[in-house]
Structures are given as structure tokens and as C-alpha cells.
Amino acid sequence: MAGFSDRALAIQPTGVRKMFDMAGDDVISFGLGEPDFQPPNVAINAFHQAMLAGHNKYTTTAGLPALRKRIAESWTSRCPGLDESNVCMTMSGTNALLNIFATLVNPGKNVLLPEPYFPLYGPDVELWGGETRFYQCTFENEFVPTIDHLETLVDEDTVAILYNFPSNPTGATITTEQRDELLAFAQRHDLWLITDEVYDRIVFNGEHVSFVGCDDERVILINSFSKTYAMTGWRIGYIMSANVEAMAQMIKIQYYITACSNDAMQYAVLAAIDEADDYPDEMCAEFQARRDLICSRLNAMPGVQCHVPEGAFYVFPKVEAPGMSSEDLAIELLKGGVLCSPGSAFGPSGEGHLRFAYTISREDISRGMDKVESVLNSLRNDA
């Protein structure tokens, strides 16, 4: 009898989307990680002009050579010698993840993934028959893994480890010393190192610490323009590696996943890089002000603790709610007019946490925090 594949049946909607679908139009939404900005005007205009000029066709599988060359140039201060052969354009960072795991993972092999995690990591590995092994990034260690814990998970079937800094959902970043320790772990076990750095331009009080330029041809970068240029709906990102052989394999796989990226859009992204390079910094300054506001409000509430994140636009506080799961608590907050994500949507170690995306105005953040405080006070008084 006709049915469905095991892989399709095994994958469930994420907890983030579940809460989003439950919300009405009148809530204050801290749910989805989507900047409340528009792409820079120069990019929108370039998109339009490219379409008028006839750039509405298939491109090469790897993408527009001029754009790939420009991206490679932007990283040469860290990794000299990169050129367009080291870059493949993708339909978002999500497409990049699927492509990379399709290239690296055989059935029965395993990949080390962070927890709390971006919800697509695990299913993307499992789609190709791989096993997921989650390493814990705990609140007590500011959401950075320990080498001792990583060593307990790796074995002869481990093929890769993925790092995500700045992190979704925690906003965590790493120091150069921590980066070097994590790199050394991957090298010691001869692993592919997949580094998800889509928030690399949203870093506060310091420079982004990247794994690019670590003189290791087993490093594969995932990046995207969704967050840095407010292009979430455009679905445009890229894979980059100094390993030309790995790039050739991933470009080959890319053809069978999406064939190529959007033609005119690539001209728009090129215009953004060349003519609006300060735009991410402008957004970052506003996100920092919002971060300071939401963290001060949360840390002033009884039973709430949160680290002040150094990157991305999420805060992941611990919230005391005896007898309630993080999903229960998120539903109570939704009833009170606030949409956020339960920590359990990002893995078991996220239980006891909530994720707030501060991608709304400071005025709405203040109103939302008033509602959060009111709901938490009511729950505490009823306990």
C-alpha cells in the first residue's frame, strides 16, 4: 500500500513554529528571528534593475561569479588566497546546511551538534541517514561547550562537528582562546568543522571570532544575508571553504537540491555589499540598545536570570516556574499577549528557559516586558 517515507514521518514541526501558528494578530511577538528592518534601498533598487535588464534566468550552479569573488575578497584578511571557486551561493543558510550534510554524512555516521540548537540541525543530519549527537552548551558555562564533554561523544564514526557562534537561540559568542580549543578538538579527531556564522555582523562590544582563517582545509563556513541585510524572505546565503575538493562536491550536490540561486537577487546582494556595507552596523547598534533594555527588564524580575548576550538578537533566560514546563509557561505568556519560544523547542537542555527575539521596537519591548512581568507575578501569586 502506498505510504510515506520514514524520514518524512520522523520529522515534526518545530516548537518555534508551533507557538507562532497558535498566536493571534494582537500579540507582542518575540517569536521569530526576523529583523524588523527592510533590506537597504540600494539592494532593492538593484534587484528591480537586474530584473528589468533580463537577469531572470538560470545562473551557474555555484552562483554569480562576481558575487562569489566579492564574498571571497571579504574574507581574505582572515584567509588569504580565497577566490570564487571557494564560494557556492545557496538558497539561504538552510539550503547550505542540507547541502553540506548531504555531502559529508553517510548512513550510520554521526555528527556532533550544539544543544540548545537551531531546530533544523538534527533533522538535516537524519535526512541523510546520519546520527545526531548533541553536546551541551549550558547556562552555567555561558552556553559554550567544554572539551571534556565533547570528548565523551566522539568516536570512530564521528565525521563532523558543527559550531554556531553567535548562537541561535542563546546569543553566545566565544573568545579566540575558546575558538582555538574547539578547533584543536576537531583537528585532533580529524573532523570536518562546520561553522554556522550567519550572525557574524551582529556582535556587540568586540570583534566577531570566526573559524575562517584557522589554516585548516576541513573548515566549512555557512553564512547568509538574511540577518545582516534584513533579507530573510529573499532566501540567499552561501557556503565557503578553502578546500577546493570539498567545494566541488558541494557544488555538485547543490545542483540536485536547488539547481541554482535566484539570478537578479544575486546582483542585489552584490550591490548591498559594495554600496551599503555600513548597513549591518546600523542595525547592530539598534539591536544592542534593545538587548540592553530587554536584559535589564528580565534580570529585574524575580525568578528570572539571563546572561547579557554578546551577539545575534536573542536572549535565553532561565525562568523559575515550579510545576510548569517551558512550553506551559510560553502558552501562559501567549494568553497574556506575548509570543516567545519555549526553551524545549531547542532541545532538552533548553527546558527551564524561554527565548525572546528582540527584533521589535524598543517601545514594543517595554510593553511586552510589562506583560511578561504581569503574567509571572500572577503565576507566582497563584502558586
Number of C-alpha atoms within 10 A of each C-alpha: 3 4 5 8 8 9 12 10 8 10 14 8 9 13 18 21 14 12 20 17 9 10 20 14 7 8 15 21 24 22 22 19 19 18 21 12 13 11 24 20 13 17 24 17 12 20 22 16 15 18 15 11 10 10 18 13 11 13 17 16 19 26 23 22 18 13 22 23 16 16 22 23 17 13 16 14 11 15 17 13 12 22 18 19 20 23 28 28 30 30 20 24 24 19 21 27 23 20 24 24 22 21 18 18 21 16 12 12 19 24 26 24 22 24 24 27 27 18 18 14 20 20 19 21 26 20 19 19 18 24 21 19 18 19 23 22 21 16 20 8 10 17 22 24 18 16 14 9 12 18 12 9 14 20 11 9 13 22 21 23 25 20 22 23 26 28 28 25 28 38 25 25 24 21 13 12 10 16 18 14 14 22 19 13 19 22 15 9 15 14 20 20 24 24 20 25 23 25 23 22 21 24 25 18 8 9 11 21 18 20 24 20 16 14 12 17 16 19 26 24 26 23 26 26 24 22 23 23 25 19 22 19 9 15 18 24 25 26 28 28 25 25 16 15 13 20 22 16 15 23 27 16 18 26 15 11 16 14 19 22 26 22 20 23 23 26 21 24 26 20 21 22 19 14 13 18 14 13 17 19 17 11 19 20 14 13 25 20 12 22 26 12 16 23 19 13 17 21 16 12 15 13 14 16 18 20 19 20 23 24 29 32 28 28 27 29 23 22 21 18 18 10 9 12 17 24 21 13 24 23 20 18 21 24 14 17 20 26 29 24 30 27 30 21 27 26 18 13 18 26 18 21 30 25 28 26 28 29 23 18 13 17 10 15 23 15 14 23 19 13 18 23 17 14 20 22 15 11 14 14 8 7 9
